[in-house]
């Protein structure tokens, strides 16, 4: 392409080197923004007409031309040209080629610097809503599991060691909370995405009589950005969005780790559906949890994307710098990875069964009611530190005798404290232990039911 046909070719006497065109082009990934780019241009053109910067007739030609281009892109017949760099110039050039002089007026009072910022904001605004929906799907899967297994127990862990018995539902609702915070974070981030950047122009605003408020209301932005220099150099909203996505990915990854462990024969806590596992090409007996493994593995790229973004921004002087073009691949990749992860996780959870007998068995060993014994002593007026030591000695005795706490006789127990009576056995059972944890947020059936009902209400069930 000669530089006379390039939209910015006027100043140049030499043709751009092909290698430079290839190196600087972003069209192969920013073509994703075509709908947003066109929506922004439509609103901008409408404003130009209202302000008398272009005629109504030119406005109509632009609107029609853009709509046709949009359709061609939708249908896959539009040819993107790398020598036109990015989505903005591909569309604008196509418009000029199609409608002539009117098309050449579209870029009045606008720069690609505010235009790309607008496209990204429009795009991320929609994607935020989509992610919130996907998160709702995952939360629903947890609530269903919590409801289905209400009352069933499992070991709760700290340091990956059996710690205290809990309800399966309590564990499921822990994830319900985590993914709920993710929804809140996205909604919060959406507030800062939802600011109109258009009108900042290249960096300093424009001398032409534009109406930013009108464009804002056309595009549904409740706010207009305050400082043109800040606006064109700002990618904070992208970092926030990608950070929020990274936390979602971390939550998915932690869950995945548990599912990988739980579905092993060592644990045998859950059975993943055959349709959600894959086999081995050499070991016929294998049924592998590839979905959670892949999700866990994809955390690397999501965290990497966040690092790429913040590192790219770190040394940038105001205002727009071409470096900023490097924001798109990380944000798109993060979005794709996280949204696919959420969708498949919701499905996977819906096709998973807990092995309740095995889980209950697992609560019977490991002295998991030791804290209950200490709390029992506290209620008999033994200071907690003393109670802790007494129970420690009792557990050491159990280890030596190869017995669980519940298997000790009253006489054996009383060797360690005279405060222990017949009523101790109620607190040493798993059920007694779980039921006693009635503090707000605890694992007793009473609290978990309460939390589950609230969760169901929150989801409108
Ligand atoms: N493709 C560019 C980006 O993604 C658009 C803005 C380019 N502006 C410029 N003056 N070269 O950031």
Boltz pocket constraint, residues with backbone or C-beta under 6 A from the ligand:
constraints:
  - pocket:
      binder: B
      contacts: [[A, 26], [A, 30], [A, 86], [A, 112], [A, 113], [A, 116], [A, 321], [A, 322], [A, 324], [A, 325], [A, 326]]
      max_distance: 6.0
